[in-house]
Amino acid sequence: MQVYLPEDLYRAVKDKRLAASELLQEAVRSELRRRELLSETDRYLDELVTEVGEPSATAVARAETLSRRIRSGPSRAQAS
């Protein structure tokens, strides 16, 4: 198998004297695992919806609010 790298990636690998083959193998393994986990998550969510039903609009809104809060990091009151 041959793999094409754009010039900037090729140059970065060469400049840092990285083992391209090992690096690419690790990247492909990681991506395959990521996709496997996403598929498992989708299957689990489908099973969960079948078991307990679709979440209500209120539950979705609460989850989105919590998700935003988590992504924004600790609040100033918590950081002090």
N, CA and C of each residue as an Amber inpcrd file, in Angstrom:
protein
   240
   0.8430000  -1.1700000   0.0000000   0.0000000   0.0000000   0.0000000
   0.8940000   1.2390000   0.0000000   0.5120000   2.2040000  -0.7930000
   1.2310000   3.4660000  -0.7920000   0.3240000   4.5280000  -0.1790000
   0.9460000   5.4540000   0.5090000   0.1950000   6.5260000   1.1660000
   0.7820000   7.8510000   0.7220000  -0.0980000   8.7800000   0.3630000
   0.3370000  10.1150000  -0.0370000   0.2140000  11.0490000   1.1580000
   1.2500000  11.8090000   1.4080000   1.1990000  12.8630000   2.4170000
   1.3840000  14.2010000   1.7210000   0.5630000  15.1790000   2.0600000
   0.8070000  16.5130000   1.5120000   2.1940000  16.9920000   1.9470000
   2.7330000  17.9080000   1.1870000   4.1030000  18.3790000   1.4120000
   4.3530000  18.8120000   2.8470000   3.4010000  19.5380000   3.4580000
   3.6250000  20.0320000   4.8240000   3.7420000  18.8820000   5.8230000
   2.9220000  17.8430000   5.6800000   3.0290000  16.7040000   6.5860000
   4.2960000  15.9000000   6.3200000   4.5900000  15.7050000   5.0670000
   5.8150000  14.9910000   4.7030000   7.0350000  15.6840000   5.3180000
   7.0970000  17.0010000   5.1510000   8.2260000  17.7720000   5.6580000
   8.2900000  17.6950000   7.1840000   7.1470000  17.7790000   7.8650000
   7.1240000  17.7200000   9.3300000   7.6370000  16.3720000   9.8240000
   7.2220000  15.2890000   9.1760000   7.6790000  13.9490000   9.5580000
   9.1860000  13.8360000   9.3530000   9.6640000  14.3000000   8.2150000
  11.0940000  14.2220000   7.9180000  11.9120000  15.1120000   8.8580000
  11.4440000  16.3430000   9.0720000  12.1820000  17.2800000   9.9380000
  12.3200000  16.7520000  11.3650000  11.2990000  16.0670000  11.8340000
  11.3190000  15.5370000  13.1990000  11.9110000  14.1290000  13.2660000
  12.3220000  13.6180000  12.0970000  12.9260000  12.2890000  11.9950000
  12.0440000  11.2100000  12.6270000  10.7520000  11.2940000  12.3190000
   9.7990000  10.3100000  12.8310000   9.7670000   9.0860000  11.9250000
   9.4550000   7.9540000  12.5000000   9.2930000   6.7220000  11.7250000
   7.8950000   6.7590000  11.1050000   7.8360000   7.1350000   9.8340000
   6.5570000   7.3550000   9.1640000   5.6700000   6.1210000   9.2010000
   6.2270000   4.9610000   8.9590000   5.4290000   3.7380000   8.9210000
   4.7610000   3.4830000  10.2690000   5.5290000   3.5710000  11.3490000
   4.9740000   3.3580000  12.6910000   3.9400000   4.4230000  13.0290000
   4.2400000   5.6600000  12.6790000   3.3240000   6.7620000  12.9450000
   1.9950000   6.5640000  12.2190000   2.0600000   6.1780000  10.9480000
   0.8460000   5.9560000  10.1710000   0.0670000   4.7500000  10.6810000
   0.7760000   3.6960000  11.0790000   0.0930000   2.5230000  11.6380000
  -0.6780000   2.9030000  12.9020000  -0.0390000   3.6620000  13.7670000
  -0.6820000   4.0980000  15.0090000  -1.8920000   4.9860000  14.7130000
  -1.7500000   5.8860000  13.7510000  -2.8590000   6.7740000  13.3930000
  -4.0400000   5.9840000  12.8260000  -3.7580000   5.0060000  11.9820000
  -4.8300000   4.1910000  11.4000000  -5.5020000   3.3610000  12.4860000
  -4.7130000   2.7590000  13.3750000  -5.3010000   1.9910000  14.4840000
  -6.1950000   2.8790000  15.3470000  -5.7220000   4.0630000  15.6620000
  -6.5040000   4.9900000  16.4840000  -7.8070000   5.3760000  15.7980000
  -7.7410000   5.6550000  14.5200000  -8.9480000   6.0420000  13.7850000
  -9.9330000   4.8830000  13.6920000  -9.4340000   3.6740000  13.4440000
 -10.3270000   2.5140000  13.3950000 -10.9900000   2.2920000  14.7470000
 -10.2490000   2.4400000  15.8320000 -10.8200000   2.2940000  17.1800000
 -11.8550000   3.3750000  17.4520000 -11.5560000   4.6130000  17.0610000
 -12.4970000   5.7220000  17.2490000 -13.8110000   5.4280000  16.5370000
 -13.7220000   4.9470000  15.3090000 -14.9240000   4.6330000  14.5410000
 -15.6910000   3.4630000  15.1530000 -14.9620000   2.4770000  15.6610000
 -15.6030000   1.3390000  16.3240000 -16.3810000   1.8070000  17.5550000
 -15.7590000   2.6860000  18.3410000 -16.4230000   3.2030000  19.5370000
 -17.6450000   4.0440000  19.1840000 -17.5610000   4.8250000  18.1100000
 -18.7300000   5.6030000  17.6770000 -19.8740000   4.6820000  17.2610000
 -19.5510000   3.5970000  16.5630000 -20.5790000   2.6380000  16.1630000
 -21.2090000   1.9730000  17.3790000 -20.3830000   1.6060000  18.3590000
 -20.9020000   1.0080000  19.5870000 -21.8010000   1.9930000  20.3270000
 -21.4170000   3.2500000  20.3420000 -22.2370000   4.2740000  20.9890000
 -23.5820000   4.4020000  20.2860000 -23.5730000   4.4360000  18.9620000
 -24.8210000   4.5130000  18.2010000 -25.7210000   3.3190000  18.4930000
 -25.1340000   2.1100000  18.5310000 -25.9210000   0.9040000  18.8340000
 -26.5270000   0.9890000  20.2300000 -25.7160000   1.4260000  21.2040000
 -26.1970000   1.5560000  22.5760000 -27.3430000   2.5590000  22.6610000
 -27.1780000   3.7000000  22.0100000 -28.2370000   4.7140000  22.0510000
 -29.5180000   4.2070000  21.3970000 -29.3890000   3.4720000  20.2980000
 -30.5720000   2.8880000  19.6610000 -31.2860000   1.9350000  20.6150000
 -30.5120000   1.0950000  21.3090000 -31.0960000   0.1710000  22.2780000
 -31.7710000   0.9230000  23.4170000 -31.1240000   1.9730000  23.8800000
 -31.6670000   2.7630000  24.9780000 -32.9820000   3.4390000  24.5840000
 -33.0270000   4.0040000  23.3830000 -34.2590000   4.6410000  22.9110000
 -35.3600000   3.6020000  22.7770000 -35.0280000   2.4100000  22.3030000
 -36.0170000   1.3350000  22.1980000 -36.5470000   0.9610000  23.5740000
 -35.6560000   0.9340000  24.5550000 -36.0330000   0.5240000  25.9070000
 -36.8340000   1.5860000  26.6530000 -36.3790000   2.8420000  26.5940000
 -37.0100000   3.8730000  27.4340000 -37.6900000   4.9860000  26.6390000
 -37.5290000   5.0010000  25.3140000 -38.1670000   6.0210000  24.4880000
 -37.2640000   7.2210000  24.2530000 -37.7160000   8.0670000  23.3480000
 -36.9800000   9.2930000  23.0190000 -36.9790000  10.2400000  24.2160000
 -35.8950000  10.9940000  24.4130000 -35.8740000  11.9730000  25.5110000
 -36.8260000  13.1290000  25.2160000 -37.3540000  13.7010000  26.2760000
 -38.2530000  14.8530000  26.1160000 -37.4480000  16.0880000  25.7260000
 -38.1480000  17.1000000  25.2410000 -37.4860000  18.3640000  24.8900000
 -36.8100000  18.9740000  26.1170000 -37.4450000  18.8440000  27.2690000
 -36.8700000  19.3720000  28.5150000 -35.5800000  18.6380000  28.8650000
 -35.5750000  17.3230000  28.7210000 -34.3760000  16.5380000  29.0260000
 -33.2450000  16.8920000  28.0700000 -33.5640000  17.0870000  26.7890000
 -32.5500000  17.4630000  25.8040000 -31.9700000  18.8380000  26.1440000
 -32.8370000  19.7800000  26.4960000 -32.3790000  21.1270000  26.8420000
 -31.4670000  21.0940000  28.0690000 -31.8320000  20.3060000  29.0850000
 -30.9950000  20.1870000  30.2870000 -29.6450000  19.5820000  29.9440000
 -29.6410000  18.5550000  29.0960000 -28.3850000  17.9120000  28.6970000
 -27.4960000  18.8830000  27.9160000 -28.0930000  19.6670000  27.0310000
 -27.3100000  20.6460000  26.2630000 -26.7170000  21.7080000  27.1740000
 -27.4830000  22.1660000  28.1490000 -26.9890000  23.1570000  29.1080000
 -25.8200000  22.5890000  29.9070000 -25.9700000  21.3700000  30.3800000
 -24.9010000  20.7220000  31.1360000 -23.6600000  20.5230000  30.2690000
 -23.8560000  20.1130000  29.0410000 -22.7400000  19.9060000  28.1220000
 -21.9760000  21.2090000  27.8840000 -22.6990000  22.3000000  27.6670000
 -22.0430000  23.6110000  27.4790000 -21.2510000  23.9920000  28.7170000
 -21.8380000  23.7570000  29.8780000 -21.1680000  24.0980000  31.1370000
 -19.8820000  23.2880000  31.2950000 -19.9340000  22.0220000  30.9660000
 -18.7560000  21.1610000  31.0810000 -17.6700000  21.6020000  30.1020000
 -18.0750000  21.8940000  28.8520000 -17.0970000  22.3060000  27.8380000
 -16.4390000  23.6370000  28.1780000 -17.1410000  24.5170000  28.8630000
 -16.5800000  25.8300000  29.1640000 -15.5960000  25.7830000  30.3220000
 -15.5250000  24.6700000  31.0260000 -14.5660000  24.5340000  32.1080000
 -15.1420000  25.0120000  33.4280000 -14.3040000  24.9810000  34.4730000
 -14.7900000  25.3760000  35.7940000 -15.1800000  26.8540000  35.8370000
 -16.2220000  27.1160000  36.5880000 -16.6500000  28.5150000  36.7250000
 -15.6740000  29.2600000  37.6090000 -15.7650000  30.5690000  37.6310000
 -14.8420000  31.3740000  38.4500000 -15.0030000  31.0480000  39.9330000
 -16.2540000  30.7970000  40.3480000 -16.4900000  30.4780000  41.7580000
 -15.8090000  29.1590000  42.1170000 -15.8260000  28.1860000  41.2120000
 -15.1900000  26.9040000  41.4910000 -13.6760000  27.0160000  41.4340000
 -13.1450000  27.8830000  40.5520000 -11.7020000  28.0250000  40.3880000
 -11.0460000  28.7400000  41.5540000 -11.8160000  29.5610000  42.2850000
 -11.2450000  30.3360000  43.4020000 -11.0060000  29.4990000  44.6230000
